[in-house]
Amino acid sequence: MTVERSILLIGESNVGKTHYGAQFLKRLMVRECSLQMSGAPTNVEAFTNALACLTEGKATAHTPSEAYLESVWPVTSYEGGKAELVWPDYGGEQVSSLVAQRQIPVKWKERVVGATDWVLMLRLQSIRIEEDQLSRPFHTLFECKKENDQVKASDQHADGEQSDAFEISDQARAIELLQILLYFSKANLDQPLKQPRLTILLSCWDELEATELPEQLLASRLPMLWSFLSSNWKSPEIYGLSALGRPLSIDSPDEEYEIQGPEEFGYVILPDGSQNKDITLPIQRLMAKET
């Protein structure tokens, strides 16, 4: 197969990458989706293990932080599009570490440079949205500095080093992650980007109880991030995603899941607000766009 697109999935810890991958794989297996597998995927063990848990009505365990297993799936759409779906199964802490250390592993760099499209998963309810030094009103800066100085004077580590009272927010860290990836991809930011295209999946949508469109919700919850996205990409698409359709326990099985099968659960919220059970649609729509 001649690959036309290379789609890289990215996400920090606890956003549901493995559950989405398992459900995505199940949809491909039962052929109840807009895509089909066009060749043998590599390294699907993590996803088949997760799928085994879902078949029993249970959630899967968190991916170990030190793990890195790159799973590559050749897929085609019924419209004839072809893509290589690069699904790194890794502890999301690796993404946080990438931002903190401002270094990118060789494996990551190769994939970032070669990707024509990025899919970033965000879990809004786990993102801290309290004020930080980048979002506080200007008139509070002097008060913050005074409080910070007082804290530094009284709060010292046992080794004598002072600790910082503030750190950048999760919102700012997400922006920095994208900036790092853009730097290594050598993207031209003189005008809004057409490539790599960007799709945002707002995961665990069922937990949000939202009535807004996905784009509206992202813009209202994370305005700084949305401003960055809309300024640097020509047409970023935002979807809501509930890979499981409902919360599952690691220990207590969900009887309906066991009886009906995991492929009967999960959905996406499309940019227009409509709901669809085909959770592969964000990828299919990405593939339908011109390179």
GIMOPE-V638933 format. One record per helix or strand of 2 or more residues. SS is the DSSP state (2 for helix, 1 for strand). FROM is the first residue (numbers start at 0). TO is the last residue. Records with the same first field share a line. If there is no record, write none. Layout:
SS: FROM-TO, FROM-TO
//
This chain:
1: 4-10, 34-36, 67-76, 81-89, 116-121, 196-201, 236-241, 266-268, 274-275
2: 16-29, 44-54, 92-100, 105-113, 123-125, 137-153, 169-184, 204-206, 213-220, 222-231, 254-259, 261-263, 280-287
//
